Amino acid sequence: MEDIPVDKLTKEEARAELARLSGVMRRAEDAYYQQDAPVMDDAAYDALKARNLAIEARFPALVRADSPSRRVGAAPASGFGKIRHAVPMLSLGNAFSDEDVVEFDARVRKFLSLEGPVHYTAEPKIDGLSLSIRYESGALVYAATRGDGEVGEDVTANARHVRGIPHRIEHAPEILEVRGEVYMEHAAFEALNARQQAAGEKPFSNPRNAAAGSLRQLDAEITATRPLAFFAYAWGALSAPLADTQKGAIERLADMGFATNPLTVLCESPKALLAQYREIERQRATLGYDIDGVVYKVNDLALQARLGMRSTTPRWAIAHKFPAETAWTRLEAIDIQVGRTGALSPVARLHPVTVGGVVVRNATLHNEDYIKGVDSKGAPIREGRDIREGDWVEVYRAGDVIPKIRDVDLSKRENPHLYAFPTRCPVCGSAAVREPGEAVARCTGAFSCAAQRLEKLKHFVSRQAFDIDGLGAKQMQAFVEWGWVADPADIFTLRARHGDALARREGWGATSARNLFAAIEARRTIPLNRLIFALGIRHVGESSAMLLARTYQSWAAFQAAMIAAQPREGAAWEELNGIDGVGEVMAASVVEFFHTASTRQMVDNLVAQLTIEDVRPPDTGGSKVAGKTVVFTGTLSRVTRAEAKAQAEGLGAKVSGSVSGKTDILVAGEKAGSKLKKAESLGVQVLSEDEWLALIAQTR
């Protein structure tokens, strides 16, 4: 299905593809941000992100609450203190072609209702680790990585050893958060790897990994020996503005002593942006440090403020990325992996080959159809060439959580046999069934399948779920193999059943066992959103778990609503489907989960062991519209529709595209039609555009 063009996808295919993209991109984000061990290069990730955005644009009603377009980075790793960013650190939208850049400029001018040109800055996109540094009264107070965009890792002691980060600055605002990229120059990287090898230690795979691993050392003295550098390019919290323009603010940071990129220039048009992109691309090999594209930003900071933010990206900036790389190698074997939801996923085991600076040994084969050389409707892909063990294949890092096979060289084929996709689970032997409309076959064994059980339990203790110190995937696998843990509730009775035995196990000891049980006890109290995510309900990711938690606020209310929503009709079902970001597929999955006897018993056993914290709506500073559902209709004259929606969401309102009994306010512009009539018939409060702007102005 991933090879079906976006404009050819059916609604059901699009829904399944969005679910797949969300999962593989989350795993890639965790590998990149938390482990400093990327499993795909930026071009690979960007290709997935672009496909996800294209599908969402064509099917806006299918946008998932856990969509990659709604999240930034990954949760901060354990081992560091946590710092909450005063201003979130967002990611950037991407452009891959000249047309994308022209469209970006058009979107900006349309949002702002401007006829004339908009000026932009263009600067190299450094391939390093994002960092935010806070200064108060000119003194460096703390430094934090981006983390998940909201909370990062406290790396203050390490940041003090990075070249280009002053410890004290003059003539600065009382509060100043400087943001930029920590990186490693090529010559410094080669010298570091030479020292690593001379000391008998493993060399780093590329400068980005070396920079990230060096900055995130628990021992700052190790960081001090690593040749790290920093470019400043942005800011977070400020007590006073730096300048009126992006270019002016960067020049002000340079005057304070920060290193800024000398290739940052001001451009007056998309044509000038593209010219600078090609100039930077021409210099790329001789810069002495890695870049993976060029970033364009609206220069006027007042216009930036008007453009504002989407959920995870600013509207006033975009990254124009460089293209990906490919390589040929031999496919040595095809293995089948069984995932948490029972999906049978074929994986190509490759003769090791370097692609984009990373050694690749595995590649995704997606599903049975992809191996056959057809899409889900039977139409040929790769001109109908199938994939077989022993084939010589082209690999590119723009496919999946592991790289993707683009093509097959039939002139080198030796294997005469087509690959036979299994009809039974290779782990438990249960039937593997491919439902109509599904791209993958799934094991029907559920918790009786050892692979599914193990993967579900690994998910349960993952960082975004229960995050129990000392109980990661490796330890969970051991407990399952020993027969000590079969479902999540067993974790919380582990001490009573096997406490003494664990202390005597090789590799554990009394202290390790005691620390683990203390960590388990600490997680008996868990926020509602983490619990929902940890349950591993199909189609429910981290963001959608938070969405459900904020909607129902308590476990009792959430569980009661899900039980009441079966059969799929009535007020509870309509309320669930009416949540912006919850589609019918997700709603059906959650309801089915609560009406399956085995999972209900598992949940009941688990909840009996826990204290579940309610989740309250975010503080919106006394907003008059926080928590209210707002619908805009007709033509707005003072702001664009996109700007009005952004304002409302920023004040805690829920913006819907349809009027129902749950609607609190309808904002009616000129030529309002059927929505206005329906709102009036339902007794919904109707405001003119001026009345709406006056209402929200009361909270500013």
C-alpha positions as CSV (number, residue, x, y, z in Angstrom):
1,M,0.0,0.0,0.0
2,E,2.9,2.3,0.7
3,D,3.6,2.2,-3.1
4,I,0.1,3.3,-4.1
5,P,0.2,7.0,-5.1
6,V,-1.6,9.2,-2.7
7,D,-4.1,10.3,-5.3
8,K,-5.0,6.7,-6.0
9,L,-5.7,5.6,-2.3
10,T,-9.2,4.8,-1.3
11,K,-10.4,6.1,2.1
12,E,-9.8,2.8,3.8
13,E,-6.4,2.4,2.3
14,A,-5.5,5.9,3.4
15,R,-6.6,5.2,6.9
16,A,-4.5,2.0,7.1
17,E,-1.5,3.9,5.6
18,L,-1.7,6.7,8.1
19,A,-1.7,4.1,10.9
20,R,1.4,2.4,9.4
21,L,3.2,5.7,8.9
22,S,2.5,6.8,12.5
23,G,4.1,3.6,13.9
24,V,7.2,3.5,11.8
25,M,7.9,7.2,12.2
26,R,7.6,6.9,16.0
27,R,10.1,4.1,16.1
28,A,12.5,6.1,13.9
29,E,12.0,9.2,16.1
30,D,12.9,7.2,19.3
31,A,16.0,5.8,17.6
32,Y,17.1,9.3,16.4
33,Y,16.3,11.4,19.5
34,Q,16.7,9.1,22.4
35,Q,19.3,6.5,21.4
36,D,21.5,8.7,19.1
37,A,21.4,5.7,16.7
38,P,19.3,6.6,13.7
39,V,17.8,3.8,11.7
40,M,17.1,6.0,8.7
41,D,18.7,9.2,7.4
42,D,16.8,12.5,7.2
43,A,15.8,12.0,3.6
44,A,14.2,8.7,4.5
45,Y,12.2,10.2,7.3
46,D,11.3,13.2,5.2
47,A,9.9,10.9,2.5
48,L,7.6,9.3,5.1
49,K,6.6,12.6,6.5
50,A,5.8,14.0,3.1
51,R,3.6,11.0,2.3
52,N,1.8,11.3,5.6
53,L,1.1,15.1,5.0
54,A,-0.1,14.4,1.5
55,I,-2.6,11.8,2.7
56,E,-3.8,14.0,5.5
57,A,-4.3,16.9,3.0
58,R,-6.4,14.6,0.8
59,F,-8.3,13.0,3.6
60,P,-8.5,15.7,6.4
61,A,-11.1,13.7,8.3
62,L,-8.7,10.8,8.8
63,V,-6.0,12.8,10.5
64,R,-4.9,10.7,13.6
65,A,-4.5,12.1,17.0
66,D,-1.0,10.4,17.1
67,S,-0.1,11.7,13.6
68,P,3.6,12.5,13.1
69,S,2.3,15.9,11.9
70,R,1.2,16.6,15.5
71,R,4.3,15.6,17.4
72,V,7.9,16.8,17.8
73,G,11.0,14.6,18.5
74,A,10.7,12.0,21.1
75,A,10.5,11.8,24.9
76,P,13.7,12.7,26.7
77,A,15.9,9.8,27.7
78,S,16.3,8.6,31.3
79,G,19.5,9.4,33.1
80,F,19.2,13.2,32.8
81,G,17.2,15.7,34.7
82,K,14.2,17.0,32.8
83,I,13.6,20.7,31.9
84,R,10.3,22.0,30.6
85,H,10.8,24.5,27.8
86,A,9.1,27.9,28.5
87,V,8.4,28.0,24.8
88,P,8.0,24.7,22.9
89,M,10.8,23.7,20.6
90,L,9.1,22.9,17.3
91,S,10.2,21.0,14.2
92,L,10.0,22.4,10.7
93,G,7.8,21.5,7.7
94,N,9.7,20.3,4.7
95,A,10.1,21.2,1.0
96,F,11.6,18.8,-1.5
97,S,11.3,20.7,-4.8
98,D,11.3,24.2,-6.3
99,E,7.5,24.0,-6.5
100,D,7.3,23.3,-2.8
101,V,9.2,26.5,-2.1
102,V,6.9,28.5,-4.4
103,E,3.9,27.0,-2.7
104,F,5.3,27.9,0.7
105,D,5.6,31.5,-0.2
106,A,2.1,31.4,-1.7
107,R,0.7,29.9,1.6
108,V,2.4,32.6,3.6
109,R,1.0,35.4,1.5
110,K,-2.5,33.9,1.4
111,F,-2.6,33.4,5.2
112,L,-1.6,37.0,5.7
113,S,-3.8,38.3,2.8
114,L,-0.8,40.0,1.3
115,E,-0.5,40.9,-2.4
116,G,3.1,42.0,-2.4
117,P,6.4,40.1,-1.7
118,V,7.5,38.7,1.6
119,H,11.2,38.8,2.6
120,Y,12.8,35.7,4.0
121,T,16.1,34.6,5.5
122,A,17.9,31.5,4.1
123,E,20.5,29.6,6.1
124,P,22.1,26.1,6.1
125,K,20.2,23.4,8.0
126,I,22.9,22.0,10.4
127,D,22.8,18.2,10.9
128,G,23.4,18.1,14.7
129,L,21.5,18.2,18.0
130,S,19.1,21.0,18.9
131,L,19.8,22.8,22.1
132,S,18.1,25.6,24.1
133,I,20.3,27.7,26.5
134,R,18.7,30.0,29.1
135,Y,20.4,33.1,30.3
136,E,19.3,35.3,33.2
137,S,20.9,38.7,33.8
138,G,23.5,37.6,31.3
139,A,24.5,34.4,33.1
140,L,24.1,30.9,31.7
141,V,21.4,29.2,33.9
142,Y,20.7,25.9,32.1
143,A,20.8,24.2,28.8
144,A,18.3,21.5,27.5
145,T,18.0,19.3,24.5
146,R,14.8,19.5,22.5
147,G,13.4,16.2,23.8
148,D,9.8,15.9,22.8
149,G,9.5,19.6,22.1
150,E,7.9,20.2,25.5
151,V,10.4,18.6,27.9
152,G,14.1,18.2,27.2
153,E,17.2,16.7,29.0
154,D,19.2,18.9,31.3
155,V,22.7,19.0,29.8
156,T,23.8,22.3,31.4
157,A,27.2,21.0,32.7
158,N,28.0,19.5,29.2
159,A,26.9,22.7,27.3
160,R,29.5,24.7,29.2
161,H,32.2,22.8,27.3
162,V,30.8,23.5,23.8
163,R,32.6,26.0,21.6
164,G,30.4,28.9,20.6
165,I,28.3,28.9,23.8
166,P,29.4,31.9,26.0
167,H,29.0,31.4,29.8
168,R,28.1,35.1,30.3
169,I,26.9,37.7,27.8
170,E,26.6,41.5,27.9
171,H,23.8,43.8,26.8
172,A,21.3,41.0,26.7
173,P,17.6,41.0,27.8
174,E,17.0,40.0,31.4
175,I,15.7,36.6,30.2
176,L,17.1,35.2,27.0
177,E,16.8,31.6,25.6
178,V,19.1,31.1,22.7
179,R,18.4,28.1,20.5
180,G,20.7,26.4,17.9
181,E,22.5,23.3,16.9
182,V,25.4,21.4,18.5
183,Y,27.5,19.8,15.8
184,M,31.0,18.4,15.1
185,E,33.2,19.5,12.2
186,H,34.5,16.8,9.8
187,A,38.2,17.3,10.8
188,A,37.3,17.0,14.5
189,F,35.2,14.0,13.9
190,E,38.0,12.1,12.1
191,A,40.4,13.0,14.9
192,L,37.9,11.8,17.5
193,N,37.4,8.5,15.7
194,A,41.2,8.0,15.5
195,R,41.4,8.4,19.3
196,Q,38.5,6.0,19.8
197,Q,40.1,3.3,17.7
198,A,43.5,3.8,19.3
199,A,41.9,3.3,22.7
200,G,40.2,0.2,21.5
201,E,36.7,1.8,21.6
202,K,34.0,1.7,18.9
203,P,34.2,4.6,16.4
204,F,31.2,6.8,15.7
205,S,29.3,6.2,12.5
206,N,28.9,9.9,11.5
207,P,29.4,13.4,12.9
208,R,25.8,13.9,14.0
209,N,25.9,10.7,16.2
210,A,29.2,11.8,17.6
211,A,27.9,15.2,18.5
212,A,24.7,13.9,20.1
213,G,26.5,11.2,22.0
214,S,29.1,13.6,23.2
215,L,26.6,16.2,24.4
216,R,24.5,13.6,26.2
217,Q,27.4,12.1,28.3
218,L,26.4,11.7,32.0
219,D,30.0,12.6,32.8
220,A,30.6,16.2,31.7
221,E,34.4,15.6,31.8
222,I,34.0,13.3,28.8
223,T,32.1,16.0,27.0
224,A,35.0,18.4,27.7
225,T,37.3,16.1,25.6
226,R,35.0,16.1,22.6
227,P,35.3,18.8,19.9
228,L,31.8,20.2,19.9
229,A,30.7,23.5,18.3
230,F,27.4,25.5,18.3
231,F,25.5,27.7,15.8
232,A,22.8,29.9,17.2
233,Y,19.8,30.5,14.9
234,A,16.7,31.1,17.0
235,W,15.4,32.0,20.4
236,G,12.7,30.9,22.9
237,A,11.6,32.9,26.0
238,L,12.6,36.6,25.9
239,S,12.0,39.4,28.4
240,A,12.5,42.0,25.6
241,P,12.6,41.7,21.8
242,L,16.0,41.2,20.2
243,A,15.1,43.0,17.0
244,D,12.2,43.6,14.5
245,T,13.5,41.0,12.0
246,Q,14.9,37.5,11.9
247,K,18.1,38.8,10.3
248,G,18.4,41.6,12.8
249,A,17.9,39.2,15.8
250,I,20.6,36.8,14.5
251,E,23.0,39.7,14.1
252,R,22.2,40.7,17.7
253,L,23.0,37.2,18.9
254,A,26.3,37.4,17.0
255,D,27.1,40.7,18.7
256,M,26.6,38.9,22.1
257,G,29.3,36.4,21.2
258,F,27.3,33.5,19.7
259,A,28.5,31.7,16.6
260,T,26.0,32.3,13.8
261,N,26.2,30.8,10.3
262,P,27.9,33.2,7.8
263,L,25.8,31.8,4.9
264,T,22.6,33.2,6.3
265,V,21.3,35.8,3.8
266,L,18.2,37.9,3.2
267,C,16.1,36.9,0.1
268,E,13.3,39.0,-1.5
269,S,11.5,36.2,-3.4
270,P,11.2,32.4,-3.9
271,K,13.6,32.8,-6.9
272,A,16.2,34.3,-4.6
273,L,15.6,31.5,-2.0
274,L,16.2,28.9,-4.7
275,A,19.4,30.6,-5.9
276,Q,20.8,30.6,-2.3
277,Y,19.7,26.9,-1.9
278,R,21.8,26.0,-5.0
279,E,24.7,28.2,-3.8
280,I,24.7,26.4,-0.4
281,E,24.4,23.0,-2.1
282,R,27.4,23.9,-4.3
283,Q,29.5,24.6,-1.2
284,R,28.1,21.6,0.8
285,A,31.2,19.4,0.3
286,T,33.7,22.1,1.4
287,L,31.9,23.5,4.4
288,G,33.7,21.2,6.9
289,Y,30.5,20.2,8.7
290,D,27.3,18.4,7.7
291,I,24.1,20.1,6.5
292,D,21.0,18.4,5.1
293,G,19.2,21.3,3.5
294,V,18.4,25.0,3.7
295,V,16.0,26.7,6.1
296,Y,13.8,29.6,5.0
297,K,12.1,31.9,7.6
298,V,9.9,35.0,7.2
299,N,12.1,37.9,8.1
300,D,9.5,40.2,9.6
301,L,9.0,39.1,13.2
302,A,5.6,40.8,13.4
303,L,4.5,38.6,10.4
304,Q,5.9,35.6,12.1
305,A,3.7,36.3,15.1
306,R,0.6,36.6,12.9
307,L,1.4,33.4,11.1
308,G,1.8,31.6,14.4
309,M,2.2,27.8,14.8
310,R,0.5,24.6,13.7
311,S,0.5,21.8,16.3
312,T,4.2,21.0,15.8
313,T,5.5,23.3,13.1
314,P,5.6,27.1,12.5
315,R,3.8,28.5,9.5
316,W,6.6,31.0,8.9
317,A,9.5,28.6,8.3
318,I,10.3,25.6,6.2
319,A,13.3,23.3,5.5
320,H,14.3,22.7,1.9
321,K,15.9,19.3,2.1
322,F,18.6,17.7,0.0
323,P,17.8,14.4,-1.8
324,A,18.5,10.8,-0.6
325,E,21.1,8.1,-1.6
326,T,20.9,4.5,-2.8
327,A,23.1,1.4,-3.0
328,W,23.0,-2.2,-4.4
329,T,23.5,-5.4,-2.4
330,R,22.5,-9.0,-2.1
331,L,19.3,-10.1,-0.3
332,E,20.5,-13.0,1.7
333,A,17.2,-14.1,3.4
334,I,13.6,-13.0,4.1
335,D,12.5,-13.3,7.8
336,I,9.0,-12.8,9.2
337,Q,8.6,-10.8,12.4
338,V,5.4,-10.7,14.5
339,G,4.5,-7.4,16.0
340,R,2.4,-6.2,18.9
341,T,-0.8,-6.2,16.9
342,G,-0.1,-9.6,15.4
343,A,1.1,-8.2,12.0
344,L,3.4,-10.5,10.1
345,S,6.1,-8.2,8.7
346,P,8.7,-9.5,6.2
347,V,12.2,-8.2,6.7
348,A,15.0,-8.5,4.2
349,R,18.4,-9.6,5.6
350,L,21.0,-7.9,3.5
351,H,24.7,-8.3,2.9
352,P,25.9,-5.2,4.7
353,V,26.1,-2.1,2.5
354,T,26.7,1.6,3.3
355,V,23.9,4.0,2.4
356,G,24.1,7.7,3.2
357,G,26.9,7.1,5.7
358,V,25.1,4.3,7.6
359,V,25.8,0.6,7.4
360,V,22.5,-1.2,6.4
361,R,21.9,-4.9,7.1
362,N,18.1,-5.0,7.1
363,A,15.3,-3.5,4.9
364,T,11.6,-3.6,5.2
365,L,9.6,-5.6,2.6
366,H,6.3,-4.2,4.0
367,N,3.9,-7.0,3.1
368,E,3.0,-10.0,0.9
369,D,1.9,-7.8,-2.1
370,Y,5.1,-5.8,-2.0
371,I,7.2,-8.9,-2.3
372,K,5.0,-10.1,-5.2
373,G,5.5,-6.8,-7.1
374,V,1.9,-5.6,-6.9
375,D,-0.1,-3.1,-4.9
376,S,-3.2,-4.0,-2.9
377,K,-5.4,-3.9,-6.0
378,G,-3.1,-6.1,-8.0
379,A,-1.6,-3.4,-10.1
380,P,2.2,-3.8,-10.8
381,I,4.9,-2.0,-8.9
382,R,8.5,-2.1,-10.0
383,E,7.0,-3.1,-13.4
384,G,5.8,-6.3,-11.7
385,R,9.2,-7.6,-10.6
386,D,8.9,-9.8,-7.5
387,I,11.5,-10.1,-4.8
388,R,13.3,-13.4,-4.0
389,E,15.9,-14.6,-1.6
390,G,19.3,-14.3,-3.3
391,D,18.3,-11.3,-5.4
392,W,20.6,-8.3,-6.1
393,V,18.5,-5.4,-4.8
394,E,18.7,-1.6,-4.8
395,V,18.3,-0.1,-1.3
396,Y,17.5,3.5,-0.5
397,R,17.0,5.2,2.9
398,A,13.7,6.9,2.1
399,G,11.4,4.1,3.0
400,D,10.6,2.8,6.5
401,V,11.9,2.4,10.0
402,I,14.6,0.3,8.3
403,P,15.6,1.1,4.7
404,K,13.5,0.1,1.7
405,I,14.2,-2.0,-1.4
406,R,13.5,0.1,-4.5
407,D,14.2,-2.4,-7.3
408,V,15.6,-5.8,-8.3
409,D,18.3,-6.6,-10.9
410,L,16.8,-9.6,-12.8
411,S,20.0,-10.1,-14.8
412,K,21.6,-11.4,-11.6
413,R,18.7,-13.6,-10.4
414,E,19.6,-17.2,-9.6
415,N,16.6,-18.4,-7.5
416,P,13.8,-19.8,-9.7
417,H,11.3,-20.0,-6.8
418,L,8.7,-17.3,-5.9
419,Y,8.7,-16.5,-2.2
420,A,5.8,-18.2,-0.4
421,F,4.3,-15.9,2.3
422,P,3.4,-17.9,5.4
423,T,-0.3,-18.7,6.2
424,R,0.5,-19.5,9.9
425,C,2.3,-17.5,12.5
426,P,6.0,-18.5,12.6
427,V,6.0,-18.1,16.4
428,C,2.9,-19.8,17.7
429,G,1.5,-21.6,14.7
430,S,-1.9,-19.9,14.8
431,A,-3.6,-19.0,11.5
432,A,-2.3,-15.8,9.9
433,V,-5.4,-14.1,8.4
434,R,-5.5,-11.2,6.0
435,E,-8.8,-9.5,6.3
436,P,-10.5,-7.9,3.2
437,G,-9.1,-4.5,2.6
438,E,-6.0,-5.1,4.9
439,A,-2.5,-4.9,3.5
440,V,-1.0,-7.3,6.1
441,A,-1.7,-10.7,7.5
442,R,-2.2,-10.9,11.3
443,C,-1.6,-13.8,13.7
444,T,-4.9,-14.7,15.4
445,G,-3.2,-16.0,18.5
446,A,-3.4,-12.6,20.5
447,F,-1.9,-13.0,24.0
448,S,-1.5,-16.8,23.5
449,C,1.2,-15.9,20.9
450,A,4.5,-15.4,22.6
451,A,5.6,-12.8,20.1
452,Q,2.6,-10.6,20.6
453,R,2.6,-11.1,24.3
454,L,6.2,-10.0,24.6
455,E,5.8,-7.1,22.3
456,K,2.7,-5.9,24.1
457,L,4.6,-6.1,27.5
458,K,7.6,-4.3,26.0
459,H,5.2,-1.5,24.8
460,F,3.6,-1.4,28.3
461,V,6.9,-0.5,30.0
462,S,8.2,1.8,27.2
463,R,9.2,5.4,27.9
464,Q,6.0,6.9,26.7
465,A,4.0,4.4,28.7
466,F,4.8,3.2,32.3
467,D,8.6,3.9,31.9
468,I,9.7,1.7,34.8
469,D,13.4,2.3,35.6
470,G,15.3,-1.0,35.3
471,L,12.5,-2.7,33.4
472,G,13.2,-2.3,29.8
473,A,12.7,-4.6,26.8
474,K,15.6,-6.9,27.7
475,Q,14.4,-7.5,31.3
476,M,10.8,-7.9,30.2
477,Q,11.9,-10.6,27.8
478,A,13.7,-12.4,30.6
479,F,10.7,-12.3,32.9
480,V,8.4,-13.6,30.1
481,E,10.8,-16.5,29.3
482,W,11.1,-17.4,33.0
483,G,7.2,-17.5,33.2
484,W,7.1,-14.8,35.8
485,V,5.1,-12.2,33.7
486,A,2.2,-13.0,31.4
487,D,0.2,-9.8,31.5
488,P,0.7,-6.3,32.8
489,A,-0.8,-6.9,36.3
490,D,1.9,-9.5,36.9
491,I,4.5,-6.7,37.0
492,F,2.9,-5.3,40.1
493,T,2.7,-8.6,41.9
494,L,6.3,-9.6,40.9
495,R,7.8,-8.8,44.3
496,A,5.4,-10.9,46.2
497,R,5.7,-13.9,43.9
498,H,9.4,-13.9,43.0
499,G,11.2,-11.2,45.0
500,D,13.6,-13.5,46.7
501,A,14.3,-15.6,43.6
502,L,15.1,-12.5,41.6
503,A,17.7,-11.3,44.1
504,R,19.5,-14.7,43.6
505,R,19.4,-14.6,39.8
506,E,22.7,-14.2,38.0
507,G,23.1,-10.6,36.9
508,W,20.7,-9.2,39.5
509,G,21.5,-9.3,43.2
510,A,19.7,-7.9,46.2
511,T,20.4,-4.2,45.3
512,S,19.2,-4.4,41.7
513,A,16.1,-6.3,42.7
514,R,15.3,-3.8,45.4
515,N,15.8,-0.9,43.0
516,L,13.5,-2.5,40.5
517,F,10.7,-3.2,43.0
518,A,11.0,0.4,44.2
519,A,10.6,1.6,40.6
520,I,7.6,-0.6,40.1
521,E,6.0,0.7,43.3
522,A,6.6,4.3,42.1
523,R,4.6,3.5,38.9
524,R,1.5,2.3,40.8
525,T,0.3,5.9,40.4
526,I,0.1,6.7,36.7
527,P,-1.5,9.5,34.7
528,L,-4.6,8.5,32.7
529,N,-3.0,9.3,29.3
530,R,0.0,7.1,30.0
531,L,-2.3,4.2,31.1
532,I,-4.4,4.5,27.9
533,F,-1.3,4.5,25.7
534,A,0.3,1.6,27.6
535,L,-2.7,-0.6,27.0
536,G,-1.6,-1.0,23.4
537,I,-5.0,-0.4,21.8
538,R,-4.6,-0.6,18.1
539,H,-4.7,2.8,16.4
540,V,-4.2,4.6,19.7
541,G,-0.8,6.3,19.9
542,E,0.6,8.7,22.5
543,S,-1.1,11.8,21.2
544,S,-4.5,10.2,20.8
545,A,-4.2,8.7,24.3
546,M,-3.7,12.2,25.6
547,L,-6.7,13.4,23.5
548,L,-8.9,10.7,25.0
549,A,-7.6,11.4,28.5
550,R,-8.3,15.2,28.2
551,T,-11.8,14.5,26.8
552,Y,-12.9,12.1,29.6
553,Q,-10.5,13.3,32.3
554,S,-10.9,10.2,34.6
555,W,-10.5,6.5,34.2
556,A,-14.0,5.9,35.5
557,A,-15.5,8.3,32.9
558,F,-13.4,6.9,30.1
559,Q,-14.2,3.2,30.8
560,A,-17.9,3.9,31.3
561,A,-18.1,5.8,28.0
562,M,-16.3,3.0,26.1
563,I,-18.6,0.4,27.5
564,A,-21.7,2.5,26.8
565,A,-20.5,3.0,23.2
566,Q,-21.3,-0.6,22.2
567,P,-23.2,-1.2,20.0
568,R,-21.8,1.5,17.8
569,E,-24.7,3.9,18.2
570,G,-26.2,6.3,20.7
571,A,-24.8,9.3,22.6
572,A,-21.6,7.7,23.9
573,W,-20.6,6.5,20.4
574,E,-21.5,9.9,18.9
575,E,-19.5,11.7,21.5
576,L,-16.4,9.5,20.9
577,N,-16.6,10.0,17.2
578,G,-17.2,13.7,17.6
579,I,-13.8,14.2,19.2
580,D,-11.6,16.1,16.8
581,G,-8.8,13.7,15.9
582,V,-10.7,10.5,16.6
583,G,-11.9,8.8,13.5
584,E,-14.3,5.9,13.2
585,V,-11.5,3.3,12.9
586,M,-9.9,4.4,16.1
587,A,-13.2,4.7,17.9
588,A,-14.2,1.2,16.8
589,S,-10.8,-0.2,17.9
590,V,-11.1,1.3,21.4
591,V,-14.7,0.2,21.9
592,E,-13.9,-3.4,20.7
593,F,-10.9,-3.5,23.1
594,F,-13.3,-2.8,26.0
595,H,-15.8,-5.4,24.8
596,T,-13.3,-8.3,24.3
597,A,-13.4,-10.6,27.3
598,S,-9.7,-11.3,27.4
599,T,-8.6,-7.7,27.2
600,R,-11.3,-6.6,29.7
601,Q,-10.1,-9.1,32.2
602,M,-6.5,-8.0,31.6
603,V,-7.5,-4.4,32.2
604,D,-9.6,-5.2,35.3
605,N,-6.6,-7.1,36.8
606,L,-4.3,-4.2,36.1
607,V,-6.5,-1.3,37.3
608,A,-6.9,-3.1,40.6
609,Q,-3.2,-2.6,41.2
610,L,-3.1,1.1,40.2
611,T,-4.0,4.6,41.3
612,I,-4.9,6.5,38.1
613,E,-4.4,10.2,38.1
614,D,-7.0,12.3,36.3
615,V,-5.9,14.5,33.4
616,R,-7.0,18.1,33.5
617,P,-7.3,20.4,30.5
618,P,-4.2,22.6,30.0
619,D,-4.1,26.0,31.7
620,T,-5.2,28.7,29.1
621,G,-4.8,31.7,31.4
622,G,-8.5,32.3,32.1
623,S,-9.6,32.1,28.4
624,K,-13.2,32.8,27.8
625,V,-13.4,30.1,25.2
626,A,-11.2,27.3,26.8
627,G,-12.9,24.0,26.4
628,K,-15.6,25.3,24.1
629,T,-16.3,23.8,20.7
630,V,-16.2,26.5,18.0
631,V,-17.3,26.4,14.4
632,F,-16.4,29.0,11.8
633,T,-18.6,29.5,8.7
634,G,-18.9,32.1,5.9
635,T,-16.2,34.5,4.8
636,L,-14.1,36.3,7.4
637,S,-12.9,39.8,6.6
638,R,-10.5,40.8,9.4
639,V,-8.5,37.5,9.6
640,T,-8.2,34.5,7.4
641,R,-10.0,31.3,8.3
642,A,-6.6,29.6,9.1
643,E,-5.6,32.5,11.4
644,A,-8.9,32.4,13.2
645,K,-8.7,28.7,13.8
646,A,-5.1,29.1,15.1
647,Q,-6.2,31.9,17.5
648,A,-9.1,29.8,18.8
649,E,-7.0,26.7,19.4
650,G,-4.3,28.8,21.1
651,L,-6.9,29.9,23.6
652,G,-8.0,26.3,24.4
653,A,-11.0,26.1,22.2
654,K,-11.9,23.0,20.1
655,V,-12.4,23.9,16.4
656,S,-14.9,21.7,14.5
657,G,-15.9,21.7,10.9
658,S,-19.6,20.8,11.6
659,V,-22.4,22.0,13.8
660,S,-24.0,19.6,16.4
661,G,-25.6,19.7,19.8
662,K,-22.0,19.8,21.2
663,T,-21.2,23.1,19.5
664,D,-20.9,26.0,21.9
665,I,-20.2,28.9,19.5
666,L,-20.7,29.5,15.8
667,V,-18.8,32.4,14.3
668,A,-20.7,33.5,11.2
669,G,-18.9,35.6,8.5
670,E,-20.4,36.9,5.4
671,K,-22.5,34.6,3.3
672,A,-23.0,32.1,6.1
673,G,-25.2,29.3,4.9
674,S,-26.5,25.9,6.2
675,K,-24.3,25.8,9.3
676,L,-25.8,29.1,10.5
677,K,-29.3,27.7,10.0
678,K,-28.5,24.5,11.9
679,A,-26.9,26.4,14.7
680,E,-29.9,28.7,15.1
681,S,-32.2,25.6,15.1
682,L,-30.1,24.0,17.9
683,G,-29.9,27.2,20.0
684,V,-26.2,27.5,19.5
685,Q,-24.7,30.9,20.4
686,V,-24.0,32.8,17.2
687,L,-21.3,35.5,17.0
688,S,-20.3,37.8,14.2
689,E,-16.6,38.1,13.4
690,D,-16.3,41.4,15.4
691,E,-18.1,39.9,18.4
692,W,-15.8,36.8,18.3
693,L,-12.6,39.0,18.2
694,A,-14.0,41.1,21.0
695,L,-14.6,38.0,23.1
696,I,-11.2,36.5,22.7
697,A,-9.6,39.9,23.2
698,Q,-10.9,39.8,26.8
699,T,-8.4,37.1,27.6
700,R,-5.3,38.7,26.2
